[in-house]
Amino acid sequence: MNHISIMLKSVNDDWKRIHTSTLSRMSLQSIARASIGETLTGRLIQAVAQNVRKDISQIVAEAAKYARRTRSSKITIDHLLFALEEHNISLDLLHVNYASPDPIETDKPISKPPIKKSSLDRASRKDAKRRKREREAPFEPYDSNAPLEERNRWLKREQVLLMSNKRFPLSKEQQEFFLVITEACMGNSEFARREALHSLRTDSSLQPMLYRLSLFIGEAVKVNVAQKNFALLIYLMRMVQNVLFNPHLQLHNYLHLLVPSVLSCAVSRQICAFPTVQNHCAAREYATNIMADFIRAYGYPGNDILPRVISVYKNGLKSSILMTIYGSLVGLSKMGRYAIRDCVIPEIRSLSEGIQPYLIKIDNDNAEYKTAVYIRHRLLKMTAPILKTIHDTSEDIVEYTKRYGLLGYSLYDAVKLDRFVDNLIEEIEEENIAQINAEI
């Protein structure tokens, strides 16, 4: 090291700063000639040196973390390859000589240099002394008020506690468990499916494989929505619901995979191949219930899940596809009275005009007619309790039809019936109170 320090003293400050804080100029020239066939000069080599050193430092740090995780005392090629894979870099670190190797003469004995026993004894004695010092070292508790120089040994542990989640390869047992769970949930055996769903709902060891499980659900939903595989979509939604209800799992980092899957089942154009036979409306309502559970569990103001989901449902109301309209209506009905008042009631007239052509001809075997009936029933059920607070009792049926179109007649009757039920309940309560007072 003495010759390096003497060399650094003899050069200028600019070259010394580049050489000590980044890669050397000779290394960068070799990298540039091997990559682009040209040499770098001036400030360009300084900028490239800083970027290259930063990238290499990140890769080495990732490899060191993986080495600590695998309880390895040193970084190996496998650790570096894993770090490169995490950074999406495809690079061969080992030189492969594709030429045929020279034949090895096996007749000649291999000569081995003699081993000096004194050096081995000296090294073993040093290791024994070091292990003895480590065993006899007293335990020192952590002191948060200690000076910064004394607390530097805790810096690594503090950084590990603050590190974000990283994807590490699963163990062999975890991979087998993942295959068993997914095959049982998507298989034909109902007993195995119930057992697997029970594991998803109660098992506390699913957190390491939660990323792959969420990715599997997201990709499977995409494929089965495109193929209109109704049964498998129901199985996937059951998996999502049981994972959501597991109290031991944290889904914050995987909402971007699970939430779009649930919304796809709720508002897709068609999720089954035979709408007249398969109850797709019930499946859409099931998906919207799961979405409402997601919002209750993770819909705090920081992640903006609620306004995004409401925006998806609101855009679905403007669609010309009845299945999408029904899924959006059911989803907004789960969001509360304010969502209904702001998003559904202004669209009643356009929805009435959209479903009216399908309601003219009564055909129970037609899937579009059934969906239009479901939309009308859902509109009356979710808007009547709010419309009775918006409109006065003096408003007649003509004003309802002017404002809400052909559904105005049905809405007027629904609001009138709702008010009659409220008045009846109030009269019964007053009679019960009067009877109790008379007995007292």
C-alpha positions in Angstrom: 0.0 0.0 0.0 3.0 2.3 0.4 3.6 2.7 -3.3 -0.1 3.6 -3.8 0.0 6.3 -1.2 3.3 7.7 -2.7 1.6 7.7 -6.2 -1.5 9.5 -4.8 0.7 12.2 -3.3 2.4 12.8 -6.6 -0.7 13.4 -8.7 -3.1 16.3 -8.7 -6.2 16.6 -6.5 -8.7 16.0 -9.3 -7.2 12.7 -10.3 -6.8 11.7 -6.6 -10.5 12.4 -5.9 -11.6 10.3 -9.0 -9.2 7.5 -8.0 -10.2 7.2 -4.4 -14.0 7.9 -4.5 -14.8 6.1 -7.8 -13.3 3.4 -10.0 -9.8 4.0 -11.4 -9.3 5.6 -14.8 -7.7 2.5 -16.2 -10.6 0.3 -15.2 -13.1 2.6 -16.8 -11.1 2.8 -20.0 -11.0 -1.0 -20.1 -14.8 -1.1 -19.5 -15.5 1.5 -22.2 -13.3 -0.3 -24.8 -15.0 -3.6 -24.1 -18.5 -2.2 -24.2 -18.5 0.6 -26.8 -15.1 0.3 -28.4 -14.1 3.8 -27.6 -12.2 5.6 -24.8 -13.6 8.2 -22.5 -12.0 11.6 -21.6 -12.6 14.6 -19.5 -15.6 15.1 -17.3 -17.4 12.2 -18.9 -15.1 9.6 -17.3 -15.7 11.2 -13.9 -19.5 11.0 -14.3 -19.4 7.4 -15.6 -17.1 6.5 -12.7 -19.5 7.7 -10.1 -22.5 6.0 -11.7 -20.6 2.7 -12.1 -19.3 2.8 -8.5 -22.9 3.5 -7.3 -24.3 0.5 -9.3 -21.5 -1.8 -8.1 -22.0 -0.7 -4.5 -25.7 -1.5 -4.7 -25.1 -4.9 -6.2 -22.4 -5.8 -3.6 -24.7 -4.6 -0.8 -27.5 -6.7 -2.1 -25.1 -9.7 -2.3 -23.9 -9.1 1.3 -27.5 -9.1 2.5 -28.2 -12.4 0.8 -25.0 -13.8 2.2 -26.0 -12.8 5.8 -29.4 -14.3 5.1 -27.9 -17.7 4.1 -25.5 -17.6 7.1 -22.5 -17.4 4.9 -19.2 -16.0 6.1 -18.2 -14.6 2.7 -19.8 -13.5 -0.5 -19.8 -16.1 -3.3 -20.6 -16.1 -7.0 -24.1 -17.3 -6.2 -24.8 -14.3 -4.0 -23.6 -11.9 -6.7 -25.8 -13.7 -9.3 -28.8 -13.3 -7.0 -28.0 -9.6 -6.6 -27.8 -9.1 -10.3 -31.1 -10.9 -10.8 -32.8 -8.6 -8.2 -31.5 -5.6 -10.3 -32.7 -7.2 -13.6 -29.2 -7.6 -14.9 -28.3 -10.6 -17.1 -24.6 -11.1 -16.9 -22.2 -14.1 -16.8 -19.7 -13.7 -14.0 -17.7 -16.8 -14.8 -15.5 -17.0 -17.9 -16.5 -20.0 -20.0 -13.8 -21.3 -22.4 -15.6 -23.0 -25.2 -12.4 -24.3 -26.8 -11.4 -27.9 -26.1 -9.1 -28.2 -23.1 -5.6 -29.6 -23.3 -5.2 -33.2 -22.3 -4.0 -33.8 -18.8 -1.2 -36.1 -18.2 -2.2 -38.4 -15.4 1.1 -40.4 -15.2 3.0 -37.6 -13.6 2.5 -37.4 -9.9 1.2 -34.1 -8.5 3.7 -32.3 -6.4 2.5 -30.7 -3.3 4.4 -28.0 -1.4 5.3 -28.9 2.2 3.1 -27.4 4.8 4.8 -25.5 7.5 3.5 -26.7 10.9 4.6 -23.5 12.6 2.4 -21.3 10.5 -0.6 -23.6 11.1 -0.1 -23.7 14.8 0.2 -19.9 14.9 -3.1 -19.5 13.0 -4.9 -22.0 15.1 -3.7 -20.3 18.3 -4.9 -16.9 17.0 -8.3 -18.3 16.2 -8.6 -19.9 19.6 -7.7 -16.6 21.4 -10.2 -14.7 19.3 -13.0 -17.2 20.1 -12.1 -17.0 23.8 -12.3 -13.2 23.8 -15.7 -13.3 22.1 -17.0 -15.8 24.7 -15.7 -13.8 27.6 -16.9 -10.4 26.3 -19.5 -8.9 28.6 -23.0 -8.1 27.3 -23.5 -4.4 26.8 -27.1 -3.2 26.5 -28.1 -0.6 23.9 -27.9 2.9 25.1 -29.7 5.5 23.0 -28.0 8.4 24.8 -24.5 7.2 24.0 -22.3 9.2 21.6 -22.5 8.5 17.9 -19.0 6.9 17.9 -20.1 4.3 20.4 -23.4 3.6 18.6 -21.9 2.9 15.2 -21.9 -0.9 15.8 -25.7 -0.8 16.0 -26.1 1.0 12.6 -26.3 -2.3 10.6 -29.1 -3.6 12.8 -31.0 -0.3 12.6 -30.7 -0.4 8.9 -32.0 -3.9 8.7 -35.0 -3.0 10.8 -35.8 -0.1 8.4 -35.2 -2.1 5.2 -38.2 -2.5 2.8 -39.4 -6.0 1.9 -37.3 -7.9 -0.5 -38.1 -11.0 -2.5 -35.9 -13.9 -1.4 -36.2 -17.4 -2.9 -38.5 -19.7 -1.0 -37.3 -22.8 0.7 -38.1 -26.2 -0.7 -40.8 -26.7 2.0 -42.4 -23.4 1.2 -42.4 -24.1 -2.5 -44.1 -27.5 -1.9 -46.7 -25.9 0.4 -47.4 -23.2 -2.2 -48.0 -25.8 -4.9 -50.3 -27.8 -2.6 -52.4 -24.8 -1.7 -52.8 -23.6 -5.2 -53.6 -27.0 -6.7 -56.1 -27.7 -3.9 -57.9 -24.4 -4.3 -58.2 -24.8 -8.0 -58.8 -28.6 -8.1 -61.9 -30.7 -8.2 -61.9 -32.0 -4.7 -64.2 -29.8 -2.5 -62.8 -31.3 0.7 -59.2 -30.4 -0.3 -60.4 -27.0 -1.3 -62.0 -26.4 2.1 -58.8 -27.5 3.9 -56.7 -25.2 1.7 -59.0 -22.2 2.2 -58.9 -22.9 6.0 -55.1 -22.7 5.8 -55.2 -19.5 3.9 -57.5 -18.0 6.5 -55.6 -19.1 9.6 -52.0 -20.0 8.7 -49.4 -17.5 10.0 -46.5 -18.7 7.8 -47.9 -17.4 4.5 -46.2 -14.0 4.7 -43.0 -15.0 2.8 -44.9 -16.6 -0.1 -47.6 -13.8 -0.1 -46.0 -12.1 -3.1 -46.1 -15.2 -5.3 -49.6 -16.1 -4.1 -50.9 -12.6 -5.0 -49.1 -12.8 -8.3 -50.7 -16.2 -9.0 -54.2 -14.8 -8.2 -53.7 -11.8 -10.4 -52.5 -13.7 -13.4 -55.1 -16.5 -13.0 -57.9 -13.9 -12.9 -56.6 -12.3 -16.1 -56.5 -15.7 -17.9 -59.9 -16.9 -16.6 -61.7 -13.6 -17.3 -60.5 -13.8 -20.9 -61.5 -17.5 -21.1 -64.8 -16.9 -19.3 -64.1 -19.7 -16.8 -66.8 -18.9 -14.2 -66.0 -21.7 -11.7 -62.3 -20.9 -11.4 -63.0 -17.2 -10.9 -65.2 -18.1 -7.9 -62.4 -20.2 -6.5 -60.0 -17.3 -6.9 -62.3 -14.9 -5.2 -62.6 -17.3 -2.3 -58.8 -17.4 -2.1 -58.7 -13.6 -2.0 -61.4 -13.4 0.7 -59.6 -16.0 3.0 -56.2 -14.3 2.6 -57.9 -11.0 3.4 -59.5 -12.4 6.6 -56.2 -13.9 7.8 -55.2 -11.8 10.8 -51.5 -12.7 10.6 -50.9 -11.4 7.1 -50.1 -7.8 6.0 -51.3 -7.1 2.4 -50.2 -3.5 2.1 -47.4 -4.3 -0.4 -49.7 -6.5 -2.5 -52.8 -4.4 -2.9 -51.8 -3.5 -6.5 -52.1 -7.2 -7.4 -55.3 -8.1 -5.5 -57.5 -5.1 -5.9 -57.5 -5.1 -9.7 -58.3 -8.8 -9.7 -61.4 -8.2 -7.6 -62.5 -5.2 -9.6 -62.1 -7.3 -12.8 -64.5 -9.9 -11.5 -67.0 -7.1 -10.6 -67.1 -4.9 -13.7 -65.8 -7.1 -16.5 -67.9 -7.4 -19.7 -68.5 -11.1 -19.3 -67.2 -13.5 -16.7 -69.1 -16.7 -17.7 -69.7 -18.5 -21.0 -73.4 -19.2 -20.3 -75.0 -16.1 -18.6 -78.5 -17.7 -18.7 -77.4 -20.7 -16.7 -74.6 -19.4 -14.5 -75.4 -16.7 -11.9 -72.9 -14.1 -12.8 -74.8 -11.4 -10.9 -74.2 -13.2 -7.7 -70.5 -13.6 -8.5 -70.3 -9.8 -9.2 -72.0 -9.1 -5.9 -69.6 -11.4 -4.1 -66.6 -9.6 -5.6 -68.0 -6.2 -4.6 -68.4 -7.5 -1.0 -64.7 -8.5 -1.0 -63.8 -5.1 -2.4 -65.7 -3.4 0.4 -63.8 -5.6 2.9 -60.5 -4.4 1.4 -61.6 -0.8 1.8 -62.6 -1.3 5.4 -59.2 -3.0 6.2 -56.8 -0.9 4.1 -58.7 2.2 3.0 -57.0 4.8 5.1 -56.4 8.2 3.6 -52.8 7.6 2.7 -53.3 5.1 -0.1 -56.4 6.6 -1.8 -58.0 3.2 -2.5 -61.6 4.4 -1.8 -61.6 7.3 -4.4 -59.9 5.1 -7.0 -62.4 2.3 -6.6 -65.3 4.8 -6.7 -63.8 6.3 -9.9 -63.8 2.8 -11.5 -67.4 2.2 -10.5 -68.4 5.6 -11.6 -66.9 5.1 -15.1 -68.6 1.7 -15.2 -72.0 3.4 -14.9 -71.4 5.2 -18.2 -70.7 2.0 -20.1 -73.2 0.5 -22.6 -72.7 -3.0 -21.2 -75.5 -4.1 -18.8 -73.2 -6.5 -16.9 -70.7 -3.7 -16.2 -73.4 -1.3 -15.1 -74.8 -3.9 -12.7 -71.4 -4.6 -11.2 -70.7 -0.9 -10.8 -74.2 -0.3 -9.2 -73.7 -3.1 -6.7 -70.1 -1.8 -5.9 -71.3 1.7 -5.3 -74.1 0.4 -3.0 -71.4 -1.0 -0.8 -69.6 2.4 -0.6 -72.3 4.2 1.5 -75.0 6.8 1.2 -72.6 9.6 0.1 -71.3 7.6 -2.9 -74.9 6.8 -3.9 -76.0 10.4 -3.7 -73.0 11.8 -5.6 -72.5 9.1 -8.2 -75.7 7.1 -8.8 -78.6 9.6 -8.4 -77.2 12.0 -11.1 -77.0 9.0 -13.5 -80.5 7.6 -13.0 -82.0 9.2 -16.1 -79.2 7.9 -18.4 -79.5 4.5 -16.8 -83.2 4.5 -17.3 -82.8 5.2 -21.0 -80.1 2.5 -21.3 -82.2 -0.4 -19.8 -85.6 0.6 -21.2 -85.1 -1.1 -24.6 -84.4 -4.5 -22.8 -87.4 -4.2 -20.5 -90.0 -3.7 -23.3 -89.9 -7.4 -24.4 -90.3 -9.8 -21.5 -88.2 -12.8 -22.1 -87.0 -14.8 -19.0 -84.5 -16.8 -21.1 -82.7 -13.7 -22.3 -79.7 -12.8 -20.1 -79.9 -9.1 -21.0 -83.5 -8.9 -19.9 -82.6 -10.5 -16.6 -79.7 -8.1 -16.1 -81.9 -5.1 -16.9 -84.4 -6.3 -14.3 -81.7 -6.7 -11.7 -80.4 -3.1 -12.5 -83.9 -1.7 -12.0 -84.4 -3.5 -8.8 -81.0 -2.4 -7.5 -81.6 1.2 -8.4 -85.0 1.3 -6.6 -83.6 -0.4 -3.5 -80.5 1.8 -3.1 -81.9 5.2 -4.1 -85.4 5.2 -2.6 -84.1 5.8 1.1 -82.0 8.8 -0.2 -84.6 10.2 -2.6 -87.2 10.5 0.3 -84.8 12.9 2.1 -84.2 15.0 -1.1 -87.7 15.4 -2.4 -90.7 16.9 -0.5 -93.9 15.0 0.1 -95.7 17.5 -2.1 -93.9 16.5 -5.3 -96.0 14.4 -7.6 -95.2 11.7 -10.1 -94.8 14.2 -13.0 -91.8 15.8 -11.4 -90.2 12.4 -10.8 -90.6 11.4 -14.5 -89.2 14.8 -15.7 -86.1 14.3 -13.6 -85.5 10.6 -13.8 -87.1 9.5 -17.0 -89.1 6.3 -17.3 -87.9 5.0 -14.0 -89.6 8.0 -12.4 -92.9 6.0 -11.9 -91.2 3.2 -10.1 -89.0 5.6 -8.0 -92.1 7.5 -7.0 -93.8 4.3 -5.8 -90.7 3.1 -4.0 -90.3 6.5 -2.2 -94.0 6.5 -1.3 -93.7 3.0 0.1 -90.6 3.8 2.1 -92.3 6.8 3.7 -95.4 4.7 4.5 -93.2 2.1 6.2 -91.4 4.8 8.2 -94.7 6.3 9.4 -96.0 2.8 10.3 -92.9 2.1 12.4 -93.2 5.5 14.2 -96.8 4.8 15.0 -96.0 1.3 16.4 -93.2 2.8 18.5 -95.5 5.5 19.9 -98.1 2.9 20.8 -95.5 0.8 22.5 -94.2 3.8 24.5 -97.8 4.8 25.5 -98.5 1.2 26.6 -95.4 1.1 28.7 -96.2 4.5 30.3 -99.8 3.3 31.1 -98.5 0.1 32.8 -96.1 2.2 34.9 
